Amino acid sequence: MTEATQTPRIEQSRLPTVIERVFAMTRLGHLGEVFVELADTLVKDFDVVDFLHNVTVRSVELLEVDAAGLMLANQRGALTIMATSDDRAQTLELFQLQHDQGPCLDSFSTGNAIVNIDLECEQVKWPRFAAAACAAGFSYSHALPLRLRDEVIGALNLFCTARVPLTQADITLAQALADVATIGLLQERSVREQSVLAEQLQSALNSRVLIEQAKGVLAGRTSLDVTEAFRLMRSHARTNGLGLSAVAASVINGTIDAQALLNH
């Protein structure tokens, strides 16, 4: 083999740096795939539970933590467990709710990230939770709020068996994952509310068409003009506790006699 065709050799002193760069590039590529995967759920049929479970699983993969859980606030503002990466996280999340203590609850109530919690040193602030987490084999815990500006809708909890704190880069990534979950949930809520609003508007339009038709029918069956016909239908609806659309439908199909309305 000639010198020109020989594979370049990496100096042994540079090997760790090269490995770190390769690892960083691989992780960056995987990170991009994960965020595309999570964002892609916004344009598909949105399954909230599956989406949030995916957030917890991906958090474990990307952050090299050992378990993750995610809680959301219900309509009354109380937290409820929505997704966990495994049974240990499920048990600890439930423990926090039952005993009303733990980093996830504090992160939700304050809207702040609570990270690098050495559980062996937190026996005073969260004595029951810290003891339960240590008994489950965890040494560190982290909680990131699901927050968009001033609105906090839940929190992401991360658990580590090793006593190794997250780096600032990892904390930033963890918050980014929590933010993706927040945006996904708020987007889903916005779409759902818009859908409900659209249905309400369409229903109102349909009712209006029905009422206009009934006014014409009633006017045609009597000597009334359409304004007086509408007044009679409205009065009948209020007197009998009926919806105006229901009265209009009854006028059209003849269930309500026009003469009966005139004698009302």
Helices and strands as residue ranges (DSSP letters): G 3-5, G 12-14, H 15-40, G 41-43, H 48-63, E 67-73, E 79-84, H 87-99, H 103-110, E 114-118, G 119-121, H 127-135, E 140-148, E 151-160, H 168-221, H 226-240, H 244-253, H 258-262
